[in-house]
């Protein structure tokens, strides 16, 4: 789930968070049962149709949010072409795109507070093991929130490098990005402590 709630209101925004998360789990499981490129291509087209049903602006925003996936798609695609297993590569690529796009659709159409409440409700039985449902829901929310923040921070670091050097940054952004992630995590922990902890 690479994004947060879209400001473009769609029909999917009105569906309950629990229903959407349940359908996402079923659909993702279904994607992993498919092993033929043709069936997975049909599934990817169905996901594209889902985005299109929410309107052009929403669909374009969803397409832009799949950009972080391209390096993985290129690496996996090239590897399978080199090994000659193009059909297996096609299966992996189509499955990856469809699964991430579905997860993005759910997060784009669901408020984070609704997701937290749903996960907290589902995790209540785990309380008998000593695991706090609130902490589990909060951890999920932090992961969903931090991914787009970290992608944005990486882009800022790359732009800073380009402003100072004509060379491509490549691996050189890893250390500052790691330090930025640790700094953000530290600030989030301080903010949680100031508000009474995770509960």
C-alpha positions as a Python dict, from the first residue, in 0.01 Angstrom:
ca = {
    (1, 'X'): (0, 0, 0),
    (2, 'X'): (197, 292, -129),
    (3, 'X'): (-42, 582, -84),
    (4, 'X'): (-295, 754, 139),
    (5, 'X'): (-659, 852, 90),
    (6, 'X'): (-735, 1026, -239),
    (7, 'X'): (-912, 1363, -217),
    (8, 'X'): (-1107, 1266, -532),
    (9, 'X'): (-1435, 1127, -397),
    (10, 'X'): (-1544, 799, -560),
    (11, 'X'): (-1809, 532, -511),
    (12, 'X'): (-1549, 316, -331),
    (13, 'X'): (-1501, 578, -56),
    (14, 'X'): (-1852, 497, 68),
    (15, 'X'): (-1784, 124, 117),
    (16, 'X'): (-1692, 7, 471),
    (17, 'X'): (-1318, -35, 538),
    (18, 'X'): (-1367, -391, 665),
    (19, 'X'): (-1541, -496, 344),
    (20, 'X'): (-1266, -347, 126),
    (21, 'X'): (-986, -505, 330),
    (22, 'X'): (-1163, -842, 322),
    (23, 'X'): (-1213, -824, -55),
    (24, 'X'): (-849, -718, -95),
    (25, 'X'): (-734, -1024, 100),
    (26, 'X'): (-955, -1253, -112),
    (27, 'X'): (-848, -1092, -440),
    (28, 'X'): (-478, -1108, -351),
    (29, 'X'): (-513, -1474, -253),
    (30, 'X'): (-690, -1533, -585),
    (31, 'X'): (-402, -1370, -775),
    (32, 'X'): (-159, -1617, -619),
    (33, 'X'): (-372, -1913, -731),
    (34, 'X'): (-348, -1800, -1094),
    (35, 'X'): (-40, -1925, -1278),
    (36, 'X'): (-113, -1842, -1644),
    (37, 'X'): (-17, -1505, -1795),
    (38, 'X'): (-349, -1480, -1983),
    (39, 'X'): (-557, -1510, -1665),
    (40, 'X'): (-334, -1267, -1480),
    (41, 'X'): (-351, -1021, -1771),
    (42, 'X'): (-731, -1041, -1746),
    (43, 'X'): (-705, -977, -1371),
    (44, 'X'): (-477, -675, -1432),
    (45, 'X'): (-727, -540, -1688),
    (46, 'X'): (-1007, -587, -1432),
    (47, 'X'): (-803, -382, -1181),
    (48, 'X'): (-752, -113, -1448),
    (49, 'X'): (-1129, -116, -1504),
    (50, 'X'): (-1179, -69, -1129),
    (51, 'X'): (-964, 246, -1141),
    (52, 'X'): (-1139, 371, -1454),
    (53, 'X'): (-1478, 330, -1283),
    (54, 'X'): (-1364, 587, -1025),
    (55, 'X'): (-1295, 853, -1290),
    (56, 'X'): (-1006, 979, -1500),
    (57, 'X'): (-838, 1195, -1235),
    (58, 'X'): (-842, 911, -985),
    (59, 'X'): (-710, 660, -1241),
    (60, 'X'): (-421, 890, -1342),
    (61, 'X'): (-330, 947, -976),
    (62, 'X'): (-332, 569, -921),
    (63, 'X'): (-109, 516, -1226),
    (64, 'X'): (140, 778, -1102),
    (65, 'X'): (156, 604, -765),
    (66, 'X'): (276, 283, -930),
    (67, 'X'): (601, 454, -1037),
    (68, 'X'): (806, 318, -743),
    (69, 'X'): (730, -30, -878),
    (70, 'X'): (907, 21, -1212),
    (71, 'X'): (1265, -57, -1098),
    (72, 'X'): (1146, -392, -957),
    (73, 'X'): (952, -468, -1275),
    (74, 'X'): (1256, -393, -1492),
    (75, 'X'): (1492, -606, -1280),
    (76, 'X'): (1253, -903, -1259),
    (77, 'X'): (1166, -874, -1629),
    (78, 'X'): (1527, -859, -1745),
    (79, 'X'): (1626, -1152, -1523),
    (80, 'X'): (1352, -1376, -1663),
    (81, 'X'): (1434, -1273, -2019),
    (82, 'X'): (1801, -1357, -1958),
    (83, 'X'): (1715, -1697, -1808),
    (84, 'X'): (1464, -1768, -2085),
    (85, 'X'): (1176, -1813, -1839),
    (86, 'X'): (968, -1534, -1994),
    (87, 'X'): (635, -1699, -1906),
    (88, 'X'): (725, -1728, -1536),
    (89, 'X'): (848, -1367, -1550),
    (90, 'X'): (520, -1254, -1703),
    (91, 'X'): (327, -1428, -1426),
    (92, 'X'): (534, -1258, -1154),
    (93, 'X'): (515, -913, -1315),
    (94, 'X'): (140, -922, -1378),
    (95, 'X'): (74, -1057, -1029),
    (96, 'X'): (292, -786, -872),
    (97, 'X'): (127, -501, -1063),
    (98, 'X'): (-226, -625, -998),
    (99, 'X'): (-166, -688, -625),
    (100, 'X'): (2, -351, -559),
    (101, 'X'): (-259, -165, -766),
    (102, 'X'): (-540, -333, -569),
    (103, 'X'): (-377, -244, -238),
    (104, 'X'): (-331, 114, -358),
    (105, 'X'): (-697, 130, -461),
    (106, 'X'): (-803, 30, -110),
    (107, 'X'): (-577, 284, 61),
    (108, 'X'): (-677, 557, -186),
    (109, 'X'): (-1044, 502, -103),
    (110, 'X'): (-1019, 433, 271),
    (111, 'X'): (-940, 676, 550),
    (112, 'X'): (-647, 566, 765),
    (113, 'X'): (-856, 606, 1082),
    (114, 'X'): (-1114, 361, 941),
    (115, 'X'): (-837, 111, 860),
    (116, 'X'): (-695, 139, 1212),
    (117, 'X'): (-1040, 84, 1366),
    (118, 'X'): (-1100, -221, 1143),
    (119, 'X'): (-762, -382, 1220),
    (120, 'X'): (-811, -311, 1590),
    (121, 'X'): (-1153, -481, 1581),
    (122, 'X'): (-1019, -784, 1390),
    (123, 'X'): (-722, -819, 1628),
    (124, 'X'): (-931, -817, 1950),
    (125, 'X'): (-910, -1199, 1996),
    (126, 'X'): (-528, -1163, 2006),
    (127, 'X'): (-556, -963, 2330),
    (128, 'X'): (-566, -1290, 2528),
    (129, 'X'): (-209, -1360, 2410),
    (130, 'X'): (-91, -1027, 2550),
    (131, 'X'): (-74, -856, 2209),
    (132, 'X'): (-240, -516, 2213),
    (133, 'X'): (-483, -476, 1919),
    (134, 'X'): (-432, -99, 1936),
    (135, 'X'): (-53, -136, 1900),
    (136, 'X'): (-94, -372, 1604),
    (137, 'X'): (-333, -129, 1431),
    (138, 'X'): (-101, 162, 1505),
    (139, 'X'): (200, -28, 1366),
    (140, 'X'): (7, -97, 1044),
    (141, 'X'): (-94, 269, 1018),
    (142, 'X'): (266, 384, 1068),
    (143, 'X'): (393, 149, 795),
    (144, 'X'): (125, 268, 550),
    (145, 'X'): (203, 631, 636),
    (146, 'X'): (584, 602, 632),
    (147, 'X'): (617, 439, 290),
    (148, 'X'): (501, 742, 86),
    (149, 'X'): (687, 976, 323),
    (150, 'X'): (1010, 781, 271),
    (151, 'X'): (963, 773, -107),
    (152, 'X'): (920, 1150, -102),
    (153, 'X'): (1227, 1190, 121),
    (154, 'X'): (1433, 975, -120),
    (155, 'X'): (1325, 1197, -408),
    (156, 'X'): (1428, 1510, -212),
    (157, 'X'): (1770, 1358, -138),
    (158, 'X'): (1817, 1269, -507),
    (159, 'X'): (1725, 1623, -611),
    (160, 'X'): (1970, 1765, -356),
    (161, 'X'): (2244, 1545, -503),
    (162, 'X'): (2160, 1650, -859),
    (163, 'X'): (2180, 2017, -756),
    (164, 'X'): (2539, 1963, -637),
    (165, 'X'): (2673, 1710, -888),
    (166, 'X'): (2623, 1619, -1256),
    (167, 'X'): (2674, 1249, -1173),
    (168, 'X'): (2386, 1013, -1097),
    (169, 'X'): (2344, 956, -719),
    (170, 'X'): (2282, 577, -739),
    (171, 'X'): (2392, 404, -415),
    (172, 'X'): (2511, 730, -259),
    (173, 'X'): (2158, 818, -143),
    (174, 'X'): (2128, 503, 71),
    (175, 'X'): (2313, 634, 379),
    (176, 'X'): (2131, 971, 395),
    (177, 'X'): (1798, 795, 327),
    (178, 'X'): (1865, 547, 609),
    (179, 'X'): (1958, 829, 847),
    (180, 'X'): (1644, 1021, 745),
    (181, 'X'): (1431, 711, 813),
    (182, 'X'): (1587, 668, 1158),
    (183, 'X'): (1535, 1038, 1233),
    (184, 'X'): (1170, 1019, 1125),
    (185, 'X'): (1116, 706, 1335),
    (186, 'X'): (1273, 880, 1635),
    (187, 'X'): (1047, 1184, 1592),
    (188, 'X'): (739, 960, 1557),
    (189, 'X'): (837, 773, 1878),
    (190, 'X'): (878, 1103, 2063),
    (191, 'X'): (539, 1225, 1940),
    (192, 'X'): (375, 899, 2053),
    (193, 'X'): (538, 920, 2396),
    (194, 'X'): (423, 1282, 2432),
    (195, 'X'): (67, 1167, 2365),
    (196, 'X'): (72, 888, 2619),
    (197, 'X'): (228, 606, 2419),
    (198, 'X'): (77, 347, 2187),
    (199, 'X'): (-173, 229, 2447),
}
